[in-house]
């Protein structure tokens, strides 16, 4: 099935790209989560609009990405969440929580869709996350999850 990506999808492409994927992957995952729309001849007009919007919001060069990477890796991020007696969280830490914690710690504003959590964070303590700033640049961010 031919689709137009509306958001960046790891391993598939960036917003505005037209890609071929299996029918089930498109119908059951990408389209319901608004990561993509079906490709049509009329949809080709949307591609240019999506690409213009992407160009405004994304980091343009590797130098900019490296500069933001330096800022992110220098920030001490503390995230206060509710937890139980044994150090288990009520729920888990989401990429949106991480993005707001980075901003609150004085770091640059990061899009939550660019934050990659290896596995859900469900315990107190220090955790590592990755932020994809550019296709070739990723920053490692240390997060300390503490009880609120």
C-alpha positions in Angstrom: 0.0 0.0 0.0 1.3 3.4 -0.9 1.1 6.0 2.0 2.2 9.5 2.8 3.9 9.8 6.2 2.7 12.7 8.3 5.2 12.1 11.2 8.7 10.7 11.3 8.7 6.9 11.7 11.9 5.2 12.7 13.2 2.9 10.0 10.6 4.0 7.5 11.0 7.7 6.7 10.3 11.3 7.6 7.2 13.4 7.4 6.2 14.0 3.8 7.8 10.9 2.4 5.7 8.6 0.1 6.5 5.0 1.0 5.2 1.5 0.2 4.4 -0.7 3.2 2.4 -3.9 3.8 -1.4 -3.3 3.9 -1.8 -4.5 7.5 1.0 -2.3 8.8 -0.7 0.7 7.2 -4.3 -0.1 8.1 -3.7 -1.4 11.7 -0.8 0.8 12.9 0.3 3.8 10.8 -3.1 5.2 9.8 -5.0 4.8 13.1 -2.2 6.5 15.0 -2.1 9.4 12.5 1.5 8.6 11.4 0.4 8.4 7.8 -2.5 9.0 5.3 -3.4 7.0 2.2 -1.7 8.1 -1.0 -4.0 9.6 -3.6 -3.4 11.9 -6.5 -5.0 14.7 -4.5 -2.8 13.8 -1.6 0.3 14.7 -3.5 -0.6 18.4 -2.8 -0.5 17.6 0.9 3.0 16.3 0.6 4.5 19.7 -0.3 2.7 21.3 2.6 3.9 18.6 5.1 7.5 19.0 3.8 7.3 22.8 4.3 6.1 22.4 7.8 8.8 19.8 8.6 11.5 22.1 7.2 10.4 24.9 9.6 10.5 22.7 12.7 13.5 20.4 12.1 17.1 21.0 12.8 18.6 21.9 9.4 22.3 21.0 9.7 24.6 18.6 11.5 26.3 21.5 13.2 23.0 22.7 14.7 22.2 19.1 15.8 25.6 18.8 17.5 25.1 22.1 19.3 21.7 21.0 20.6 23.3 17.6 21.5 25.9 19.4 23.6 23.2 21.3 25.4 21.1 18.2 26.1 24.0 16.1 27.4 25.0 18.9 29.8 21.5 19.2 31.4 20.8 17.4 34.7 17.2 16.2 34.3 15.2 15.3 37.5 11.7 14.0 37.1 9.5 13.8 40.2 6.7 11.2 40.0 4.4 9.4 42.3 5.6 6.0 43.4 4.8 3.1 45.7 6.8 1.7 48.7 9.1 -0.5 46.7 10.1 2.2 44.3 7.7 1.2 41.5 5.9 4.0 39.8 2.1 4.4 39.5 2.1 4.2 35.7 5.2 5.0 33.7 7.3 7.9 32.4 6.3 8.9 28.9 8.3 10.8 26.3 6.0 13.8 26.9 7.1 13.8 30.6 10.7 13.6 29.6 10.4 16.5 27.1 8.7 18.7 29.8 11.4 17.8 32.3 14.2 18.7 29.9 12.5 22.1 29.3 12.0 22.6 33.0 15.7 21.8 33.7 16.8 24.6 31.4 17.5 22.5 28.3 16.3 23.2 24.8 12.8 22.4 23.7 12.6 18.9 22.3 9.7 17.3 20.4 8.3 14.3 22.3 8.3 12.2 19.1 12.1 12.4 18.9 12.6 10.9 22.4 13.3 7.2 22.3 12.8 5.3 25.5 14.4 1.8 25.2 11.8 0.3 27.5 9.1 1.9 29.7 10.5 3.6 32.8 8.6 2.2 35.7 11.1 2.4 38.6 12.9 5.1 40.5 16.5 5.8 39.8 18.8 6.8 37.0 17.8 6.0 33.4 19.2 6.7 29.9 17.2 7.9 27.0 18.1 8.8 23.4 16.9 11.9 21.6 17.1 11.7 17.7 18.0 15.3 16.7 19.0 14.5 13.1 19.2 11.3 11.1 22.9 11.2 11.9 22.9 12.7 15.4 21.4 11.3 18.6 21.9 12.7 22.1 22.0 10.5 25.3 20.1 12.1 28.1 20.4 10.9 31.7 17.2 11.2 33.7 16.9 10.8 37.5 13.4 9.6 38.4 12.7 10.6 42.1 9.6 10.2 44.3 7.3 13.2 44.5 
